[in-house]
Every structure is written in C-alpha cells, then in structure tokens.
C-alpha cells in the first residue's frame, strides 16, 4: 500500500499543506490564508486559533480534491514561522494573539534588560542578541502589560508546537525554535532555568525540549474529526520554517547554505561548529546535530506582494486576460530595466530590520527617483534591494568565518528567474534551485519520515527526495554596477538611521 507523509507549514500569510510520497514526489498541495493584525505602531500579531482553523480547512480540501485516503498517511511533520510566543492555559486555550517575528513592541523592555543583565552574559548563553523580535522579550512584555495573560499561562508555545499540540494534545518545544529564548543554552540545547528565573519569567512556562524528528504523540480523535485525518497518525515535533526549508533544499553539510525567498528573506548556513555573531542569528538545524548561522531580513517576497497590492491593478486585470499571474507581468516589466535600475536603490526595511543591523526603527526607502522612473524601475529596484540585504548578511557571515560558495534557493521568490539571477549577480554567488515551492514542507515531512523510520537517516532522506531544477551563475558584466549600488545602499542607511529614529 502506498504511504504518504503530510507536511504542514505555518507561514506568515498562509498555511500550506502537502502530501509527499517516500521519494519526495508531491501528491497533493493546498493553502489557506489568514490575516496579520497591526493594532498599533510596531505591533504585528496573529491569532494561532486561526492557524489551526486554516490547517483544518486546507487538509480537508486537499484530501477531498486528491482522493487520497487519510488512512494512507504514515506521519506528519510541521514547520512554522519564528519567534512566536503563544500563551496557553492548562486546557490549551490560547490566551491572546501572539506577536509574530516582525513585532517590535518589546523594544523598551529589551533596552532595560540589556542594561541590567549585560549583553555579554545573555549572548554567551543564547548565541543571539536580545532583540524585541525574539520570543522571550514578548513574554516579558506580557508580564508587564498583560498580567492577566501571564497569570493564567501554563506554557508558551511556538507556531509549529501549537499545531502539534492541536493534533496530539502534547505541549512541547523542539531544538530549532529554542533560539527564540535567551535562556536557551545554544551550545547544550537545554534550558538555562536559573537565568530564566533571574529575568523574572516562570520556568514552568518552558515545555520539554525534543529533537525535531522525535515523535511527540499521535493524532487524537478530536483532531481527526476537526481536520479530516484518522486517529493515531504519528506526529513529529517539527522545526523552524527556515530550518525545514534548509533541509528541504538538501543542506546537511558544513558550509552548505539555503537562500530564503518567502515572505521574509535571508540565508541559513549549516555549521558543525558553534559560530555565534551578534549581528546574525544562530539556531539548531532541523537535523538537531548541527547549527544554522542565519541572516533574517524583513524584506523578502513580502516586498513584491506589497508592490503588487499597491501598484498592480493594471497587471491584475491584464493577467486575467492573458491567463497568467500579476507577479509574472511585474517580472516582465522589471526585466526591461537594466541592471542597477538606472541608479534607483531600495532599502527593504518595511517593518524595521533584523540582521545584520537590528534596527526596529529602520524604514523602507526608494532613493534616486526622477521623472524617468517607471513602474518597472520600482519593481526591479525592490528586487535588487532584497538581494542587497542578502549580500549584507552574507558578507557579515564571512566576517564570522562562515564563507559561502553556493546558495540553494527556496520559497516563492525562487520561481522568478529574474529575481534569482539578480541575487546571484548582486551577491556574486552561484545559486542552485531545487523544487522551491515545496522545500519547506518537504523538510517537515523528512522529520516525520526519519521519526517513524521510513528513512534510516537524513542523508538517505535527502538522497531520495531532493532534486535540482536549474542553476544561476553570476553575470560578471553586472558586477561593477552592483558593487557601486551596494556601497550606496549601505551609505543611505548610515546617513538616514538617526532620522529614522527621530533624532535628526
């Protein structure tokens, strides 16, 4: 009997579900969107219950449309967006919306903690800066501003662990998402509970930590009824979306690197040695036996979604007539603009910025507009700006002795031949593209596959499932113009950062 693995991806704009065969073939996919709420400046939050509702709708629809019986699903793997802080009570009820990775409401708390504890001590334990995007500052924010939530909290869950709880009834934490807590010991992979107590957080909030591929439970009767599955399917602990995308791109060995092209941008470099840098992000890989030195940027595919939403009315109409997508038409007009966008430069800091500048006050900027500027210039400059943020992180990683020779692209942005080539040209790095749309859910199902014994190892899982579609070599003809624009890109922020903070 043919068996399938189910992957669930909790993204920022939607959940994606996919059924894979043992050989990594996609048997069925579905997605279901949900909103991001922006109630105040600097706030960005979501309702985890809406994630679960979306998962249930997507899974049911996928099974119905594919005709695949739920009884043929051998295991479930889950990945999720970073740095959630989901407070649940003893019954597992969500007590409030969770601030997501782009939320900066805890900025003041972070400044206070860094001053009282000292950045060096916190960094020595966690290998990460103490910034408002992370989970731990958000919990401190609950304690200060939402005491009624804090009082009734039983556990704090991450995005993937919340869905795992909905499926199994088990409240857990896995290694890769531990980096959201500065009381997570990055070298040991354990909680540093004394530090947690000193910072004033109840250590009972911290769930038990599991390897990402560990089977933490089985689908309950209640969950099966809600999402159309069958009771008893094994569920793996899951992992961070970037870690699963990295695994799904075939990254296992030292120096191999994933380039992320989802809502957010960035890269993940596999390292067998502990390498922490205050300007970057360090987490465990989904394999649980190595680390990922990451660059995480706010600007990614979300930049083009914003442009399409605000400026793409004509393209949406034309796309219907031509039987294509508005994004494809935006690619076409951008492709007519020369490399360097005739000097138009874009800073993709659309919700502050994460690594390597860590500035919640950073703003998006178009620099170099004139009467010759077209919509195509705006789109291409936006693509180039995202590529420059990637280069900024790669060059920072090189300073941390983590040089990269090749990138493996994943996420929706990798479907754009133009954008992928721009990234290769701007960074001067060869880019290989696997099956980009499904790399993240593929990584998630590899966890389940290893957990249930379908694969003997992650090496076997990658060998059986990962294929590559195309390669982008850097075009040396574009190097000079991109080097010049990159220096300007860096200079624009340096000259404007005080104004962005209101100090000018």
N, C-alpha and C positions, 0 to 999 in steps of 0.2 A: 504493500500500500504506500502510495506517495505521501511523504510527510512534508509539512511546511513549517517555517519559522515566521512568527509575527513580530515586526518591528514597529514601535510607536515612538514618534519624535514630537516632543513638546517644544515647538518653536515660539518665536515672539509674536508672529502674526497668525499662525495656524498650527494645528497638529497634523502630522502626516502619518499614515499607516501604510504598511506594505507587507505583503506575503512573499517570502522567498523560498525557492527550492534549496536543497542541500548544496547545489552547485552555484548558488548565487543568482539564479535567474529570477526575475521579478514576475510573479504570477498575477499580482493584482496590487493596485495602489488606490488610495483615496486621501483627501484632505478636507479639513473643516476649519473655518476661521473663527476667530474670537477677537474682541476688542482689547486695546490698551487704553487705560484711563489716565488722563492728565489733569487731576483735580486742582493742582497748584503748580506754580513755577518750580521746576526741579523735581517734580514728582512724576513717576511713571509706574503704574501698578496694574495688576491683573487679578482676576478672580479665579483661583485654582478650581473651583467647582465648575466654572465654565470650560476649563480644560477637559475635565472628566466627561462632561456632557458632550463636548465635541468629539472626544475619543469614542464614546459610545455610538454616536451617530456615524462617524467615519467607519468604524469596524463593521457595524451592521450593514451599511450601504456597500462596503467592499465585498463582504461575504455574499450579499444578495446579488450583486452585479456579476461577480465572478463565478458563482455557483459552487464555490469551494466549501466543503463541509467543515464546520468548526472543529469537529472531532479529529480532523487530519492535522491540526496544529499541534506540533510537538513541544513548542516552547515559545516564550515571549521575552523579548528584550526591549528595554525602554531607555531612551536618552532624553535629555532636557536642557533647556537654557540654564545659564549660570546664575548663581548668586541670588536665588530666591530665599525667602525667609518666611515660610508658611507656618503660622502658629495654629496648632490643632489642640482641641481639648481631649479629655480621656476617652470620649466616644469617637474621636477622629473628626469632629466638626471643625471646619475652617472658621477661625475667629475674626478674620478681617482679610481684606485684599493683601496680596504680597507686593511689596516694592520689587521691581524687576531690575535687571542688570544696568539699565540706564538711569535708574533713580538716584538722585544725589541729595535727598532730604537730610541725610545724616552728616553732612559736611562739617557743621559746627561741632558735633559730638566727636568726630574724628580728630579735629584740631585739639580738642580738650584731652582726649585720650593720648594722642601722640606727645603732648606736652607733659602729662602726668606720669606716663609709663616710660616714655622714651622710645623713639622709633627703632633704635638699635635692638632693644630687647624683643620687641614684637616681631621684627624682621628675622631675628636669629631663630625664633621658634617656627614661624609660619612660612618664611621664604617669600613673603609677599608684603607689599605696602599696606598700611592701614587707611583705606580709602572708602568713601561712602557707598561705592558700588557694591562692595562685598556684603556678605550675609550678616556677619557679626555686628557691624555698626547699626544695621537695621533693627536688630534685636535690642540693642541699647536704646535705640530711638523709641521702640515700643515701651520699654521700661519707663522712659522719661515722659513720653507724650500720650501713650495709650496704656496706662496702668491697668485698666480693666481687662485688656487683652493679655498683658503679661501675667496677671494674676491667675487667669484660667488656662494658661498654656500648659499642656502636657509635654509636647515635643515640638521642635522646629524641624520642618521637612524641606527638602529641595524639590524641584519640579518633577524629576523622574521618580524620586522616592514617594512623592504624594500619589502619583499614578500607580506605583507599585502597591502602596497601601490600599488604594481603592480596589485593586484587583485581588489582593491577598489578605487584607486586614492587618498586615505587619508593618510597624513603623521602624524604618531602617535608615541607615546612612551608608553610602559606599565611598571608596577611597578617592575617586576622581573629583567629587564635589566637596571634599573636605577642605579644599583651599579657600572656600568662602569664609572659613572661620580662622581668625588669627590665633586661636587656641588649639589649632590642629598642628601637630608636630610633623612638619613636612619630611623630615628625614626618617622618622619612625613609622609614620602612618597611624598615629594614635592621638587621642585627645590629651591635651595638657590641662588637666582639670584644675590644678592649683591656679594657673594663670586665669582661667575662666572665672574662678571664684573671686580672685583679686579684682577683676574687671566688673564684678557685680552681677554676673549672669548665673542663674541657677543651672548647675551642671546636669540636673535631671532632664533638661531640655535636649541634651545631646543623645541622639539614638546610637545604638550599637553599630560599629563600623564593619562592613563586609567587603570582600573583594568584589569587583564589578561583575564578574561572571558567576558569583555564588547564587545558587537557587535559594531565595529567601522565603518562598511559600508557593502556594498553588491558587489558581483562580477559585474564588468562593462561589457558592450557589447564588448569592445576591449579585455579585459582579457579573456572573454569567448571564443572569436574567436581564441585567441592565444593558449589556453591550453585545449580546448575541453570541457569546462564546459558550463553551461547555465547562462544567466544573472540573477542577483538578489539573488544568494545564500548568506546568511548572513556569515560574516567573523568575528571571534573573534580576539582581539588584539594579543593574543598569549603570549609566555613566553620563557624564557631561556631554552635551552635543558635540562640542569641538573635539573631545577625545574619541567619541564614536565615529565622527567624520574622518578623523585621522586614521583610525583603524580601518574604516571602510575604504580609505584611499590606499591601503596597503602599507602604511607606515608602521614598521616594527623595530627597525634597527637604528643604531646611533647615527644621528645627523639627517636621517630621512625626515622630510618636512611636508606638512599639509598646508595648503593655502585656502583660507576660508572665504567663501563668497556667498554667504547667506545674508540675512538682514544686517548683521554686523560683519566686519572684516577682520583680517588678521592672519596669523600663521601659528603653527604648532610644530616645534622641533623636538623629535624624540632624542632623549639623552639617557644613557645608562648611569651617568654620574649626576650627583646633586649639583645643580647650577642655578643659583638664585641671583637675581639682579633687581634692584629696587624699581627700575624703570619698566620691567616686564612682569609677567605673570607665570607662576610655577604651580603645576598641578601634577597629580599622578596620571599616567596614561590609563586607558581603559583596560589594558592588559594587567594592570596592578603590579608590574615588575620593573617599571621604568617611569621616568618623569617626562612631562611636556613643558618646555620653555616656550611660553606663548606671548604673542603680541595680540592684544584685543582692542579693536577700534570700534568706535560708534558708527563710522561711515562704512557701509558695505553696500549690499544690494538695496538696502533701505533708501539710499540716496537716489537711486534711479526710480524707485517706487514713488518717492516724493515728487520728483520732477514729472513723472508720468501723470500723477494725480493733479498737479497744479498746472501743467503746461501741455498735457497730452490730449486735449479734447479733439483736435483735428485728427490725430493719429488713431484715436479710438474709433472714430467714425469711418476713417479710411480702412482700418483693419477689418471691420465687419464686411466691407465691400470686397476686400481682397482675400478674405478667408485666412488672415494671419493674425499676429498679435501687435498691439500698440508698441510693445517693447522692441519688437523686430524693426518696426518703422523708425523708432528713435535711434536704434543702432545704425540704420541706413543713412540717416541724415548726419549722424556723428562721423560716419566713415568717410564722408565727403570733405571733412575738415582735416587739414594737415596735422601731423604730429606736433604737439606743443600748443595746439589750439590758438595759433597766432598770438601767443603771449597771455591768453586768458588762463588764470590759475584759480583753483577752487580749494578752499580748506573745508574738509568734510566733517567738521565738528558740530554736528547737528543736534547733539544733546550733551554738550560738553565733550570731553575726550578722555579716553582711557590711556592705555600705554602708547608711546613712552612718556607723554607729557603730564598725564594725570591732572587735568585741569577741568573741574566741573563748570567753570565759567567760560570755557572756550566756545567760540561762536563759529558758525559756518560763514564763509566769506567767498564772494566772487571778486577777484582783483584783475583789472585790466579791461573792463568793459568800454566799448566805444560804439559809434554808430554803425560800424561794420560787423558787430557781433550778431550772430544768428542763433536760432534755437539749437542748431547743430553744434555750434561752439559751446553753448552751455552744457549740452549733454556730454560732449567729448571731454570738456574740462572737468566735469564731475567725475567721469570715469578715471581720468588721469589723476585727479586729486585723491581718490581712493587708492590708486596704485602708489601714489607718493606716501601715503600713510603706511602702506605695506612696506615700502622701501625704508622708511624711518625706523620701523620695528626690526627689519632685517639687519640694518646697519647697527642698531643697538645690540642685537643678539651677537653680531660679530665681535663687538667690543667685549661681550661676556664670554668670548671664546666658543661660540656656537655658530660657526660658519655654515652656510647652506650652499649646496651646489645645484640642487634641483628642487622644484616645488611640484607638489601634486595637488591640483586644483579640485575643489568640490564645492557644491552649493549651486544655486540657480545662476549666479553670475558667470559660472564656468561654461554655461551654454552659449554665451556670447563670444564668438570667435574674435571680434574686435576688442572687447574688454580684456579677454585673456591675453591677446597679443600685446595690448598696451601695458599690462602688468609685467609681461616678460621684458618689454623694451625699457620700461621705467626702472625696473629692478636689475636689469642685466642678467636675469636668471632664466634658465630653461624651465618650461612648465609642461608637465605631463598631465593629461586629463583622463581620469577613469570615468566610470559611469556616475557623473557628478550629481545628478538629481537624487540618487538613491544611496550615496556613500554613507550618509549619517544613519539611516535606518538599517543599511547593511551592517555597519559596525555594531549597531544594537543587537541585531539577530546573531551575529558572531558570538556575542557574550552568552546568549541563550544556548547557542549550539555547543559551545565549549562546556557550559554549565551542565547540560544534560548528557554530554558525552558523544554528541553527533560528530564533533571534531575532536581529535586527540590533543590538539594544541592550536594556538593562534596562528602559528606558521602554516599548519595544514589548512586552517580556515581561509587564510589569505590566498594560499595557492589555489584552492578550489574555487574561490568566489570572485576575486578581484581581476578585472580586465581593464585594459587601457585603450582609449579610443583615438587620441591624437596627441601631437607634440607641438609646442610653440617654442621656437628658438628666438632669442633676442635679435632684433634687426640693428646691426651696428650703425646704419645710416641715421638712426634716430637718437643715438646715444648723446651727442653733443647738445641737442635742443632740450632733451630731458634732464641732463645734468644741470644746465642753466636754469631751467624752470624749477628744479628741485631746490636749488640754493635760494631762489626767490620764495618758494613755498615755505622754507624754514624761516626766512627773514620776515615774511609777512606776519607770522605768528609772534615772533620775538618782538616785533615793533608794535603789535596790537594787544599783547596779552594784558598789559596794565589797563588799557582802555576797556577791554572785555571784563575786567574785574571792577570797573567803575572808578579806577584810580587816576585816570587821565584828566 
